[in-house]
Structures are given as C-alpha cells and as structure tokens.
Amino acid sequence: MHPKPEITEHLELMENVPVGGNGRPATAGDGALVFTIHDGDKFPRHLFGERTEEVLARPEIETAHLRERDWGANLVARHLAREIGTGSYLRLNLARVVMDFGRFPGTSSVGEEYLRRHALFPPLEHLFDEDARHEILARYYDGAALAFTQYFSRPRVTIAIHSYDPHNQSGTRRPEVSLVTRSLEYQLQSTMPPYIFDPLFPPELCEATCQQLLTYRALAALESDGWHTALNYPYIMPEGSVEIRAQVWLYFGYLRREFTRAFPHTRDLPGYQRVWQLLLDVIRRSPAAERLRGYLHRYRSAPRDSRELFAEARRAYGEIARFAEACRDDLLRGFRFGSERLSCLGIEVRKDLLCEIDRTTRVVRPRADAERTARRIAACIAPAVRAHLAEHAPAEAARDSLTAEDAGRLVPTVMA
C-alpha cells in the first residue's frame, strides 16, 4: 500500500472495531480496553478543500506520514482484544500527521524535541491557518477526549498498542517489543515540573502507570516465547500521553472522592466545585479553569464579577491541599495499590515485524507472517491481563466520582 492518508468526506473519528470472539463491542464497563491512536489513515477533505490531493502529494507530507504512522498497530490490537475477550478495540482513525492525540494540545513550531512536541507539528502544522488549527483541536482533539473520558472511567486495564522503527538514531537495533509505563520527566528528574499538572498531583505516581505485577508478567511471557522485550526503552511516556494524563485525571477523581467522604458538606459548594473542575482539567482546554489557575498559581486578579467566588475557591483549594498533605501516605497507598486503580500499559512492537517499509519508493506492505506474529505477541500478553482482572475486584463503587455528569460538564477539560 502507498503511504498516503485516505481522503474522507465524513470522518468517523473514534471507531469501536469488532474482533470476533464473543462478538460484542467493548463498553465503558469492561475490565480491559485495548486501543490505538497512531495507526489512523484518514484525512478530512475539508481541511484543504480542493487543494487536498495536491497537499498530500508533497514529498515532505508523504515522508511524514510514512514516519509517523504506527504501521501494524491495529493488527496487534485486534488480536490482543480477541485473546483477552473484550470483543472489540477502540481506534482513532485520524492520521497522526494531522494531529497527535498522544501529546498536549497546541503547536510545535518552536521546535520541541520529539517527545516534547505538541499535538500539531510540522510539516502540516505550517500549512494550517489559525482557523484550521482551532478547528482541528476543537473538533478532533476534544472529540477524542470526550470518547476516551467515557471509556477510561470504568476499566481496570487499558492497553495502548503502538509500533516503532527498527533502529535508533545511532543505528542500533531496537528490541522487538517494549513495554512502556514511566513518565519521561519523572525518569529524568524524579519529579514533575509544576507547570505540567497541578502541584497537588504527587509526581511519584508517574513512576509507573501500571501495576508492576501485570507489567512483569507480560514481559516474562514475551521473553519466554522468544521475543526480545524491553521495559521503558527506547521510549518513555511523554507527559502528554494518554496514559500519564489518565493517571492524573483519575488521581484527582480519587482525591475528590476521599475528600468529600471526609467533608461531605463541601460536595455542592460552588468554590469546591470550581477547584475540582480545575484539577480535572489536565489538558488545559477549559477557559474557566485557566482563569482560576492563573488566580491561584500566578496571582492574577479575579474577574470583577467573580471575586467572591474566586476567593471561595482559593479557600477551598487551601483546604484540599492541607487534606492532601496530611493524608499523603494513605492517599498514595490507596491509589497505587487499591483495586480501583486503572493500570495503563503501553506496548511498542517493532514495525519490521509487521510490515515491509521501503522508504525510497515510499511503499508499505504487510509481511506475509504479520497475522501470525501479531497473534503470537497477543497470546503472550493476554494471560497476564486476564490474571490481573481476575485478581482485582470490579471498580464500580470505587470509581463513582467520575460520572457521566463530569463528562458532560467538564469535557473537553477532563481527559487526557
């Protein structure tokens, strides 16, 4: 196949893809969710109209799509979802060259390095005007955020399938499979800079986004079957990744539940409601939350018509901060080891195991044994996931702080 995105008039942004087996689509109540965000190949025609074919024919666009797409990830996701028994996997169909949902919203024209770039990046970023940039983030980033909010609020395990290039920039060969569970910033600094998420988030929770037993079970099974498998190499999760954002969002939902349980009279107070909305705004897409953030953390003046509410929110934030500090050890232990914790595992599979990619002619072909390879990898990982689900109680009661009302009120502010 030629690595050009498929031009579409009507994009189905998120697709629940049936995989056979029990034949039912995955729902927000399932124990496991398998998904892909970087193997999409759809390009909405409305972005460039009559110029679309001309834009996609540019060599730099073809090269970028060839490089950016996680070729073969959907195939592995299909087999893994079937092995686990979820009935389907969730797929983002928009081509990554248009927008990367695994990064924070924004543009990358200032030249961020690969793992620190934003959702819109060169070369297409330079061809979008300001209206198009706003539309892409509002329609596609926020649309995907809404879908993931609904799917991430209930399962106990999420598994993101990616694929990566065979070699590092140095020319060394990468492992056939890599399991990714750690934050880039935490790996480098043993903390999280305060400007990424609200300072009330404990940075040590980004040491691992997944229960360690699940990770090592999957790693051991892959190695035992002959797959060279690495842990957190050569990539570590950028802070804009779905998995890191989900941990922050879910922790603040957990903190709200514990705080409200201790102080039930605060549940409906406007100041506290505003603070929880601020904390759950992990992608910073809410203008209201951003105004309160500036007031609390940058000492900006409150809007003239909201001074009393902002002052109430400041007092509420202080009470929540004192509770979080006083109960820090219990909160960390409860969130990290509790049965309600969502384990988010990222899996990278080397592209050359699944596809033959000719970068000179820009032609991509599935390998003859791609189905067998994907099936073998899935068969190694699935038992670890099923064992994890069997050992952890359903999270229905524990995750009740993340309700449909939250999604309706906070999206696009909540997910990640």
C-alpha positions in Angstrom: 0.0 0.0 0.0 1.1 3.5 -0.7 1.6 5.6 2.5 -0.8 8.4 1.7 -3.7 9.1 4.1 -7.1 8.3 2.7 -9.1 11.4 1.9 -12.6 11.2 3.5 -15.6 13.5 3.3 -17.1 12.3 6.6 -14.6 11.1 9.3 -15.6 8.6 11.9 -13.1 9.9 14.5 -13.3 7.1 17.1 -14.3 3.6 15.9 -15.1 0.6 18.1 -13.8 -2.2 15.9 -15.3 -5.7 16.4 -12.7 -8.5 16.5 -14.8 -11.7 16.7 -14.7 -13.9 19.6 -17.7 -13.1 21.8 -18.9 -10.7 19.1 -19.9 -7.8 21.3 -18.4 -4.3 21.2 -16.4 -3.1 24.2 -18.2 -0.8 26.6 -17.1 1.5 29.4 -17.9 -1.2 31.9 -15.4 -3.8 30.5 -12.4 -4.7 32.6 -9.9 -4.1 29.8 -9.7 -1.6 27.0 -7.3 -2.1 24.0 -6.9 0.9 21.8 -4.7 2.6 19.1 -4.2 6.3 18.5 -1.4 6.3 15.9 -2.5 3.8 13.2 -5.2 6.0 11.6 -5.1 6.8 7.9 -8.0 9.2 7.4 -7.5 12.8 6.2 -10.6 15.1 6.3 -11.1 16.8 2.9 -12.5 20.0 4.4 -9.1 20.9 5.9 -7.8 21.9 2.5 -10.8 21.5 0.2 -9.8 21.4 -3.5 -6.1 21.5 -2.6 -6.2 18.3 -0.6 -4.8 16.0 -3.2 -2.0 18.5 -4.0 -1.1 18.8 -0.4 -0.9 15.1 0.3 1.2 14.6 -2.8 4.0 16.7 -1.4 7.1 14.6 -0.7 7.5 16.0 2.8 3.9 15.1 3.7 4.3 11.6 2.3 7.5 11.2 4.2 6.0 12.5 7.5 3.0 10.1 7.2 5.3 7.2 6.5 7.4 8.0 9.5 4.6 8.9 12.0 2.0 6.2 11.4 2.3 3.2 13.8 2.1 0.6 10.9 0.6 -2.7 12.1 -0.6 -1.4 15.5 -4.3 -2.0 14.6 -3.5 -5.6 13.7 -1.8 -6.3 17.1 -4.7 -4.6 18.8 -7.3 -6.7 17.0 -5.6 -10.0 18.0 -5.0 -8.8 21.6 -8.6 -7.7 22.1 -9.7 -11.1 20.8 -7.3 -13.0 23.1 -8.5 -11.0 26.1 -12.1 -11.4 25.1 -13.3 -7.8 25.0 -14.9 -8.2 21.6 -13.5 -5.1 20.1 -10.8 -2.5 20.3 -11.0 1.3 20.1 -9.3 3.0 17.2 -8.6 6.7 16.4 -9.0 7.0 12.6 -7.5 10.4 12.1 -4.0 10.3 10.6 -1.3 11.2 13.1 0.3 13.5 10.6 -2.8 15.7 11.1 -2.9 15.6 14.9 -1.2 13.5 17.6 -3.7 12.8 20.4 -0.8 11.4 22.4 0.6 14.9 23.1 -0.8 18.0 24.8 -2.9 20.3 22.6 -1.1 23.1 20.8 1.5 23.7 18.1 5.2 22.7 17.9 6.6 25.4 15.7 9.0 26.5 18.4 11.0 23.3 17.7 10.3 20.9 20.6 12.1 17.6 20.5 10.2 14.6 19.5 8.9 13.5 22.9 8.0 17.1 24.0 6.2 18.2 20.9 2.5 19.1 20.9 -0.5 17.7 19.0 0.1 19.8 15.9 3.6 19.6 14.4 5.5 20.1 11.1 5.2 19.7 8.2 1.4 20.0 8.1 1.2 22.4 11.0 2.8 25.1 8.9 0.2 24.7 6.2 -2.8 25.2 8.5 -4.0 28.7 9.1 -5.2 29.8 12.6 -8.8 28.9 11.9 -7.8 25.4 10.9 -5.7 24.9 14.0 -8.5 25.9 16.3 -10.9 23.7 14.4 -8.7 20.6 14.5 -8.2 20.9 18.2 -11.8 21.7 19.0 -13.3 19.1 16.7 -10.8 16.2 16.8 -8.7 16.6 19.9 -11.7 17.5 22.1 -13.8 14.9 20.3 -11.3 12.2 21.1 -11.0 13.4 24.7 -14.8 13.0 25.1 -14.7 9.4 23.8 -11.7 8.5 26.0 -13.3 10.1 29.0 -16.3 7.7 28.6 -14.1 4.7 28.1 -11.4 5.3 30.8 -13.8 5.9 33.7 -14.5 2.2 34.3 -12.0 -0.4 33.1 -9.2 -1.7 35.3 -6.6 -2.1 32.5 -6.0 -0.1 29.3 -3.5 -1.2 26.7 -2.3 1.1 24.0 -0.7 -0.6 21.0 2.0 1.3 19.1 4.7 0.3 16.7 8.2 1.9 16.3 11.1 2.0 13.8 13.6 -0.9 13.8 16.6 1.3 14.7 17.6 4.1 17.0 19.2 7.2 15.5 22.5 5.8 16.4 21.8 2.8 14.1 21.5 0.2 16.9 18.7 -2.3 16.6 15.7 -1.9 18.9 14.0 -4.7 20.9 11.2 -6.5 19.1 8.7 -5.4 21.8 8.9 -2.7 24.5 6.5 -2.2 27.5 6.2 1.4 28.5 4.9 2.6 31.9 7.0 5.5 33.1 6.9 9.3 32.7 9.8 11.0 30.8 10.0 13.9 33.3 9.9 11.6 36.3 12.7 9.4 34.8 14.9 12.4 34.2 14.2 14.5 37.3 12.5 12.2 39.9 9.7 14.7 40.0 7.2 16.6 37.7 7.7 20.3 36.9 4.8 22.2 38.4 3.8 23.8 35.1 2.7 20.4 33.6 -0.1 19.4 36.0 -1.5 21.0 39.2 1.1 20.9 42.1 -1.4 18.8 44.1 -0.6 15.8 41.9 2.0 13.5 43.6 4.8 13.1 41.0 5.8 9.7 42.2 2.6 8.3 40.8 4.3 8.7 37.4 7.0 6.3 38.3 4.7 3.6 36.8 1.3 3.9 35.1 0.7 0.2 35.5 0.6 -2.3 38.4 4.1 -3.8 38.3 3.0 -7.4 38.5 1.0 -7.0 35.3 4.0 -5.5 33.6 6.4 -8.1 34.6 4.0 -11.0 33.9 3.7 -9.7 30.3 7.4 -9.2 30.0 8.3 -12.7 31.3 5.7 -14.3 28.9 7.1 -12.4 25.9 10.7 -13.3 26.7 9.8 -16.9 27.4 8.2 -17.1 23.9 11.4 -15.8 22.3 10.6 -12.1 21.9 13.4 -9.7 22.8 11.5 -7.4 25.1 12.5 -4.2 26.9 10.9 -2.1 29.7 10.7 1.6 29.2 13.2 1.6 26.3 13.9 3.2 23.9 10.8 5.4 24.6 9.4 6.6 27.9 5.9 8.2 28.0 5.8 11.9 27.4 3.6 13.8 29.9 1.1 14.5 27.1 0.5 10.8 26.6 -3.0 9.4 27.2 -1.6 7.1 29.9 0.0 9.9 32.0 -2.9 12.2 31.6 -5.3 9.5 32.7 -3.3 8.8 35.9 -3.6 12.5 36.8 -7.3 12.7 36.0 -8.1 9.5 37.9 -6.0 10.6 40.9 -7.8 13.8 41.2 -11.1 12.0 40.9 -9.9 9.7 43.7 -8.8 12.6 45.8 -12.2 14.3 45.4 -13.9 11.1 46.5 -11.8 10.8 49.6 -12.0 14.5 50.5 -15.8 14.6 50.0 -16.2 11.5 52.1 -14.3 13.2 54.9 -16.1 16.6 54.4 -19.5 15.8 52.8 -20.8 19.3 53.4 -18.4 20.6 50.7 -19.9 18.5 47.9 -22.2 21.2 46.4 -20.3 24.3 47.4 -19.5 26.4 44.3 -15.9 27.1 45.3 -15.1 23.4 45.8 -16.8 22.5 42.5 -14.7 25.1 40.7 -11.5 23.6 42.2 -12.4 20.1 41.2 -13.0 21.3 37.7 -9.6 23.0 37.7 -7.8 19.8 38.9 -9.6 17.6 36.4 -8.6 20.0 33.6 -5.5 18.0 32.8 -5.3 19.1 29.1 -6.0 22.8 30.0 -8.7 23.3 27.4 -11.2 25.0 29.8 -11.1 28.8 29.8 -12.9 28.9 33.2 -10.3 26.6 34.7 -7.4 28.5 33.2 -8.7 31.8 34.7 -8.9 30.1 38.1 -5.4 28.6 37.6 -4.0 32.0 36.9 -5.6 33.4 40.0 -4.4 30.6 42.3 -0.9 29.9 41.0 0.1 33.1 39.2 -1.6 35.6 41.5 -3.6 37.2 38.8 -6.6 39.3 39.6 -10.0 37.6 39.7 -12.7 38.7 37.2 -14.5 41.7 38.5 -17.9 39.9 38.6 -16.4 36.7 40.3 -14.2 38.0 43.0 -16.2 36.4 45.8 -16.4 33.0 44.0 -12.7 33.1 43.3 -11.9 33.9 46.9 -14.1 31.0 48.0 -12.3 28.7 45.5 -8.9 29.8 47.0 -10.0 28.9 50.4 -11.4 25.6 49.1 -8.1 24.8 47.3 -6.2 25.5 50.6 -8.4 23.0 52.5 -8.0 20.4 49.8 -4.2 21.0 49.8 -4.0 20.6 53.6 -6.0 17.4 53.4 -3.8 16.0 50.6 -0.7 16.8 52.6 -1.9 15.4 55.9 -3.2 12.2 54.3 -0.4 11.9 51.6 0.9 8.5 52.5 -2.6 6.9 52.8 -3.7 8.6 49.6 -0.7 7.3 47.7 -1.0 3.8 49.1 -4.7 3.7 48.4 -4.5 4.9 44.8 -1.4 3.0 43.9 -2.4 -0.4 45.3 -6.2 -0.1 45.5 -8.3 -2.4 43.4 -9.8 0.6 41.7 -6.6 1.8 40.2 -6.5 1.9 36.4 -3.4 0.3 35.1 -2.3 1.9 31.8 0.2 -0.2 29.8 1.8 1.0 26.5 3.1 -1.6 24.1 5.5 -0.9 21.3 6.1 -3.5 18.5 8.9 -3.1 16.0 7.4 -2.1 12.6 9.5 -4.5 10.6 7.9 -7.5 12.4 4.6 -6.5 10.8 5.4 -4.5 7.6 7.9 -4.2 4.9 8.6 -0.5 4.5 10.6 0.8 1.5 11.5 4.4 2.4 12.9 5.1 -1.1 9.8 4.2 -3.0 7.5 5.0 -0.1 5.7 1.7 -0.3 4.4 -0.3 2.7 3.4 -3.9 2.5 2.2 -6.2 5.3 4.6 -9.1 5.9 3.4 -12.5 4.9 3.6 -13.7 8.5 2.2 -10.5 10.1 -1.0 -12.2 11.3 1.0 -15.0 12.9 3.3 -12.5 14.6 0.5 -10.4 15.9 -1.3 -13.5 17.2 1.8 -14.8 19.0 2.5 -11.4 20.7 -1.1 -11.1 21.7 -1.2 -14.7 23.1 1.8 -13.8 25.3 0.2 -10.7 26.8 -3.4 -11.7 27.2 -2.9 -14.2 30.0 -1.2 -11.5 32.1 -4.1 -9.2 31.6 -6.7 -11.9 32.3 -4.9 -12.8 35.5 -4.8 -9.2 36.6 -8.5 -8.8 36.1 -9.2 -12.0 38.0 -7.2 -10.7 41.0 -8.7 -7.3 41.2 -12.3 -6.6 42.1 -14.5 -4.6 39.7 -14.2 -0.8 40.2 -17.8 0.1 40.0 -18.2 1.5 43.5 -14.7 2.9 43.8 -14.7 5.0 40.6 -18.1 6.6 41.2 -16.5 10.0 41.4 -16.1 10.0 37.6 -19.6 10.2 36.5 -21.4 10.9 33.2 -22.2 14.3 34.7 -18.5 15.0 34.9 -18.0 14.1 31.3 -20.9 16.4 30.2 -19.8 19.3 32.3 -16.0 19.1 32.1 -15.2 17.8 28.6 -13.2 19.0 26.9 -11.4 19.8 30.2 -11.1 16.4 31.8 -9.3 13.8 29.6 -6.5 13.2 28.5 
